[in-house]
Amino acid sequence: GMVANNAVFIQAHGGTILELWGAGDSTEPTQKVTFKTNGNVGIGTAAPTHKLQIQEATHGANVGMRFYAENDAGTARDSHIIFDPDAIFFGLSKDGTTIDLGINTNGNVGIGTAAPTQKLDVAGNITANLMYDRNNTGYYVDPASTSRLNAVSPNAITMYGNLNLNGSRITGGQALDGQVCQIAIYASVQGGGIKWNYAKWIDGSGWQRFGTVGGAVIDNQKIYNIAIICK
């Protein structure tokens, strides 16, 4: 048939139930869609090896699928599944260009990035009710980081185990309800029988450098316990 100067050809032969061919005004017809007798369907290929095989003939071009529907208010919405042969990346996209969620051949999953370098690589903030490490052996913060680790909670923060204080500055301030807080440091030297403690009220106007505790110089090689108490 002829539609708007484009030719459409339909034929069947051999192991093919149906073939759809198409061509423009001055181009030779090419096979567009193929239905095989074994139930495989090919788009862009005449020899599909799976139930649905979509193939892109242009070198370097991505191949994908678009889903289009209207919501209850009648507003059109669409989403895309895209495969990038250069990055070897398979992902989901809301606009057909930017990858929002995907996985590469290394098994790395990216959220907001098409180049994940870790098993889970998130380009943005993460919110979770609870996080565990895989084998419950510990949690780590990059020691090369130049930023600070801040813990903010409207309730008590509980720490189990030892806290290594390798820095020389400890800060404190007002509690969320306006109470003045006390920082208390307790230390013990294993096998040495030395036990001492020190407490300092922090009014929030600045930080207090702890050089000595109970007359002993703070040693960054020792293990210290820290507690924060509010009046």
Secondary structure, DSSP 8 states (H G I E B T S, - for coil): -EETTEEEEEEEETTEEEEEEEE-TTS--EEEEEEETTS-EEES-SS--SSEEE---STT--EEEEEEEE-TTS-EEEEEEEEETTTTEEEEESSSSS-SEEEETTS-EEES-SS--SSEEESS----S----TTSS-----TT--S------SS-----S-B---SSEE---B-TTS-BEEEEEEEEETTTTEEEEEEEEE-SSS-EE--EETTEE--TTS-EEEEEEE-
